[in-house]
Every structure is written in structure tokens, then in C-alpha cells.
Amino acid sequence: VYPARRMHAWRVALAVGFTYLLVDGLIKPVIDRDRPFELYEEVRLIDQRPTTGSFPSGHAASAVAGAIATARLLPRARVVWWALA
């Protein structure tokens, strides 16, 4: 939408992408924490069983990476980005 900010958008995408690779590709396999449905029989799933460990949260890590990168792009709205993360 904003050609002058296209490079900043790439930075946001790279921050989120590298965070995903780091968390899901390196940290989760090292920590290898079981998910609750693997530990407790009474936990019911409403969707498919995830195949990765439960810690750290890939969604939370990506949200924080996106908030950091976007807050640098639009510093006046950093409170909004952090609240969304």
C-alpha cells in the first residue's frame, strides 16, 4: 500500500519468519515439553493434535517479534502493537 514503507514491511515479515524458525526449529525440539493432552487423559481436543512441543509458544514469540518490528516502523502506534501482541 505504501511503497516508501515496503522495506519496513519486509523487516516485519523477516522478524516474524526468523522467530518462527528459531522457536519451532531449534528451541522447541531442545526443550521438548509435552503438551497437556499428552499428560492428562481428561484433556479433550477440539481440533488436530499439534506435533510440536508446548513450550515456548510459537504464536506468542511471533506476536512479540511482529510487535517489536512494527513498533519500530510506526512508533506512535507502539502501544497498539504491544496490546495486540
Phi, psi and omega in degrees: 000316180247097183305327181292340181253012183299320179295324177295322178296323176296323179297319177297313180298319178293320179299314180292317181296314179294324178296316177301312180298318181294312183289306185282333182267335185239306188287313181301315178297329180287315182285317175050052178276133180293150175277155182304323180293341176277336182265327186236122182293333184283352178284122179259142177259145176253001181213196181290156178280122176295149182261347180267168178292173185267349183222137355282165181286120177293324179294316180295317180297318179292322179296318179292318177299318177295321179294318179297310182295319181288325177295328176288329179285316182233077187298331180293335181258016185299327178298321179295315182295319179292322177296320178293324179295000000 
